[in-house]
Amino acid sequence: MKVELKLARHILERHLKEASSNRGLTDSIRIHQVADPVDMTQQAADRDVAVQILDRESVLARRIRSALDRIQDGSYGICLQCEEEIAPKRLKAMPWAELCIVCQEQADNYGSQRGRTQVSEDWTEAA
């Protein structure tokens, strides 16, 4: 188990380095003044894409740091929801996994149900 944790730490640190390597994208979200409306529209679209990438990488980096913390405190590989062991195959595929597959599916279903409920509530309020 000690060897597996050492390997997991190494993989997580490598992923964290990769997730942090695109910090050069912050330059692409800077607003530059241009006279052409088409160029302004293209720059706005490029900024939106860069912001989405930065946001996704920020979330991933946070999850990776959390997994490294769990290795440190001895709780790595344990589901944060049900406290059962996370399948080794899942950890191999996604070493920063916080939930076992069952709890992850429940969280995903809850999130999609919540999103649909929120949309229908928004439409009801608008009517």
C-alpha positions as CSV (number, residue, x, y, z in Angstrom):
1,M,0.0,0.0,0.0
2,K,2.9,2.4,0.8
3,V,4.2,1.9,-2.8
4,E,0.8,2.6,-4.2
5,L,0.5,5.8,-2.2
6,K,3.9,6.9,-3.3
7,L,3.0,6.3,-7.0
8,A,-0.4,8.1,-6.5
9,R,1.4,11.1,-5.0
10,H,3.8,11.2,-7.9
11,I,1.0,11.0,-10.5
12,L,-1.0,13.7,-8.7
13,E,2.0,16.0,-8.5
14,R,2.6,15.5,-12.2
15,H,-1.1,16.3,-12.9
16,L,-1.0,19.4,-10.7
17,K,2.1,20.6,-12.6
18,E,0.3,20.1,-15.9
19,A,-2.9,21.8,-14.6
20,S,-0.8,24.8,-13.5
21,S,1.2,25.0,-16.7
22,N,-1.5,26.9,-18.6
23,R,-1.3,29.9,-16.4
24,G,-0.1,31.8,-19.6
25,L,-3.8,31.9,-20.6
26,T,-4.3,34.7,-18.2
27,D,-2.7,37.0,-20.7
28,S,-5.4,36.0,-23.3
29,I,-8.2,37.3,-21.0
30,R,-6.8,40.8,-21.0
31,I,-9.0,43.3,-22.8
32,H,-7.3,45.0,-25.8
33,Q,-9.0,47.9,-27.5
34,V,-9.6,47.4,-31.2
35,A,-11.6,49.4,-33.6
36,D,-13.1,46.6,-35.7
37,P,-16.4,45.2,-34.2
38,V,-15.6,41.8,-35.7
39,D,-12.2,41.7,-33.9
40,M,-13.9,42.8,-30.7
41,T,-16.4,39.9,-31.0
42,Q,-13.6,37.4,-31.8
43,Q,-11.5,38.6,-28.8
44,A,-14.6,38.3,-26.5
45,A,-15.1,34.7,-27.7
46,D,-11.4,33.9,-27.2
47,R,-11.6,35.4,-23.7
48,D,-14.6,33.3,-22.8
49,V,-12.9,30.1,-24.0
50,A,-9.7,31.1,-22.0
51,V,-11.8,31.8,-18.9
52,Q,-13.6,28.4,-19.2
53,I,-10.2,26.6,-19.5
54,L,-8.7,28.4,-16.5
55,D,-11.8,27.7,-14.5
56,R,-11.7,24.0,-15.3
57,E,-8.0,23.8,-14.5
58,S,-8.5,25.7,-11.3
59,V,-11.1,23.2,-10.2
60,L,-8.9,20.3,-11.2
61,A,-5.9,21.8,-9.3
62,R,-8.0,22.2,-6.2
63,R,-9.2,18.5,-6.4
64,I,-5.6,17.3,-6.9
65,R,-4.4,19.3,-3.9
66,S,-7.2,17.9,-1.8
67,A,-6.2,14.3,-2.9
68,L,-2.6,15.1,-1.9
69,D,-3.9,16.3,1.5
70,R,-5.8,13.0,1.8
71,I,-2.7,11.0,1.1
72,Q,-1.0,13.0,3.9
73,D,-3.7,12.5,6.5
74,G,-4.3,8.8,5.5
75,S,-7.8,9.1,4.1
76,Y,-6.8,8.8,0.4
77,G,-8.9,6.2,-1.4
78,I,-11.9,6.5,1.0
79,C,-15.2,8.0,-0.3
80,L,-15.9,11.3,1.3
81,Q,-19.7,10.5,1.2
82,C,-20.1,6.9,2.3
83,E,-16.6,6.3,3.7
84,E,-16.2,3.1,1.7
85,E,-13.1,2.3,-0.3
86,I,-12.9,3.8,-3.8
87,A,-12.2,1.2,-6.4
88,P,-8.5,1.0,-7.3
89,K,-9.5,1.1,-11.0
90,R,-11.3,4.4,-10.4
91,L,-8.3,5.8,-8.6
92,K,-6.0,4.7,-11.4
93,A,-8.2,6.4,-14.0
94,M,-8.9,9.5,-11.8
95,P,-6.4,9.7,-8.9
96,W,-8.1,12.8,-7.5
97,A,-11.5,11.1,-7.2
98,E,-13.3,12.0,-3.9
99,L,-16.3,9.8,-4.2
100,C,-16.8,6.1,-5.1
101,I,-18.6,5.4,-8.3
102,V,-22.0,4.9,-6.6
103,C,-21.8,8.2,-4.7
104,Q,-20.5,10.0,-7.7
105,E,-23.5,8.8,-9.8
106,Q,-25.9,9.9,-7.1
107,A,-24.2,13.3,-6.9
108,D,-24.3,13.6,-10.7
109,N,-28.0,12.7,-10.7
110,Y,-28.8,15.1,-7.9
111,G,-27.0,17.9,-9.8
112,S,-28.9,17.2,-13.0
113,Q,-32.2,17.0,-11.2
114,R,-31.4,20.2,-9.3
115,G,-30.5,22.0,-12.6
116,R,-33.9,21.0,-14.2
117,T,-35.8,22.0,-11.1
118,Q,-34.0,25.4,-11.0
119,V,-34.9,26.0,-14.7
120,S,-38.5,25.1,-14.2
121,E,-38.7,27.3,-11.1
122,D,-37.2,30.2,-13.1
123,W,-39.8,29.7,-15.8
124,T,-42.6,29.6,-13.2
125,E,-41.4,32.8,-11.6
126,A,-41.2,34.4,-15.0
127,A,-44.8,33.6,-15.8
